[in-house]
Amino acid sequence: MITHLRGTLASKAPTYAVIDVGGVGYGLAISLVTFDQLPPLDEDVRLFTHLHVREDRMDLFGFADTGEREVFELLIGVSGIGPNSALTILSGMTLRDLQEAILQERVTELTQIKGIGRKTAERLVLDLRDKVRVTASADGGEAGDAVADVGITEEAAMALMTLGYAAPAARLAVSKAVDKNGADLSVQQLIKLALKER
């Protein structure tokens, strides 16, 4: 599993970026939100990633922060929403607006996103309303009070995945544990608390 890439930004477009890591160029599909946060070319960059494996190909998706990746992984877990549709959704509204639309069951607002019909919007609300929580908006809005070290949260999430959690559920459990207990936690404490977030 590739959780993130750190390297030099070799090229960028509104839906695609290439990061040079030790002489190897990794192409990543990205949202407009992530594109807006990319540095100029030839500067250092880190993107969090999701590797999507299908029978005939592997696609790498890049995100400016773990919150956007978490929502992406929740979206692709909804029947009828593939990774490209999930990127379109993330490009169509901020994370906060998307999460609020789901929590408040604003189906009409979700149908304003290209490619999302009423049935898909209703399915989004039905499948995700219990999984989505309001977090920092992807466009640099205020984050919650607790912001844990990314390395610690990733390590805790990976531990949960080895215990059988799906990636989105693992990250969500870790995120909830940080929100409830603060960011000053060791990896072991965070794992124990996240295990209680079923």
N, C-alpha and C positions, 0 to 999 in steps of 0.2 A: 504494500500500500504506500502511495506517495501522499504525504499529508501537507507538504508545502515545498515550494522551490524558492531559493534565494540565489540571485545572480544579477547579471547585467541585462537591462531591457534592450533587446536587439531590434525589435520593431513593435509597432502597435497600430491598431485600427479600432474603431468603435466596438467591434465584436470579437476581436482576436488580438493576442499578444504573443510574442516570442521572447523567452528568457534564456539567455546563454549561461549555462551552468558548467563551468570547467570545459568549455569548448563544444558542448553539446547544446543545440537549440531545442528547447521544449516549446511546442505550440499549444496555446491554451485558448479555449473559447471563453469569453468574458461577457459580463453584462455592461451596460452603459454606465452603471454606478461605479463599477470597478475601473472602467476606462477613465472616468473623470478623476480618479485618485492615483493614476499611474504617474510616475515621474517622467522627466524628459528622457529621450533616447540616450543610451550609453551610461545611464546612472544605475546604481544598485536598487534592486526591488525585491520584495518578498511577496509571493501570493500563496494563499492557502488553496489546496487543490482537492478535487474529487476526480477519481479515475473511473470512468464509466466503461464497462466491458460488455460487449455484445458478441454474438457468434462470429461476425465478420469484421469487427473493428474495435479499436479502443480509442476513446476520446478523453482528453484531459481538460477539465474545467477549472478556471482560476477565479479567486475571490479576494477582494481587498481585506476582508476580515472574516473571522470564524462565524459571526452571526449570519452573514449573507450565505455562507456555505451551509450552515445548519438549516436555514429556511429552504435553500435549494434542495437539500436532501429530503426534507419533509415533502416538498412539492413533487419530486419525482416518485415518491412513494404513493401518490394518489393515482388511481387507475385513470388512464387516458392522458396523463401528463408525462411527456418525455423530457429529456434534458434540455432540448432546444426550446420547448414551450416554457419550461421553468425559467430559462434565461430571459425569454421574452417577458414573462411576468415580472421578474426582478428588474428588468430594464424599464418597465412601464410605470412603476411606482416605488417609492421608498420602502424600506423594510417596515418602518413604523406604520405607514399608511396601509400596506398590505396586511400586516398583522391586525391592525384595528378593523379593517374591512372584514377580515375573517371572524374576529371575535364578536363584532357587532352585526354579523350576518348581512352585510351590505352587498348582496348578490349583483345588483345593477351596476355598482361601481366596478366590480370585478369583470363584468362583461365588457367594459370599456377598453380592456386590454386586447390587443390584436390576437385573434385566434382562440379567445376564450368565450365560448357560448354559455347560454344560461345553464344547461345541464352540467357542464364542467365546473362552472362557478358554484353551483349548488353542491356538487361533490366536494369541491375544495373546502367549502364551509363545513360540511358534514364531517369530513375526514380529519380536518385540521383544527377545528375550534378548540378541542381539548388539549392539543399539543402545542399550540402557538401561544407565546406570551409576549407582551410588549417589551421590546429591548431597544437599544439605541438605534436610531435611524441610520441607514447606510450612508446618508449624505453628511455625516459629521455631527449629528445631533447629540444631545447630552446622553451619556451612558449612565447606567445605574450607578449607585454609590460604590458597589464593590467591583473592582476590576482585577481579576487574578492574573498572575503571570501566565502567558500563553503556553509556555513550555510545560508548566505544571498541569494546566487544564487539559492539554493534549495528551500528556502522559496518563492522566487519570482516565480520560476517555478511551485511550488505547487499552488500558487495563480492563475496563468494562467490556470492550469489544472481545477481548480474549476470553471473557467469562460468558460470552454468548449474546451480548447486547448488539442490536443493529447500530450502525454508526450514528444515525440521527438521534436515536433514543439514548445512546451513551452520552453524546454531547449535550443533549437536553437535560439529562439527569445531573451532569457535572455543573452545567450552568445554573440549574435550580439550587444546587447545594451551595454554590458561591453566593447567589442572591440571598439565600436565607442565613448563611453563616459567616459571610464576609470573605475577603480575599486572602487574609493572612492564615493560610492553611498549608500543611505539608501535603505531598501527594497522597500519602497513606490516609491522612484524615479526610481528604477530599474524596477518595475512593469509598471509604466507609460511609460517609454522609450521602454520597451519590447513590449508593446501593439501597438506601432507605427511600429514595425518590421514585419508587415504582408507582 
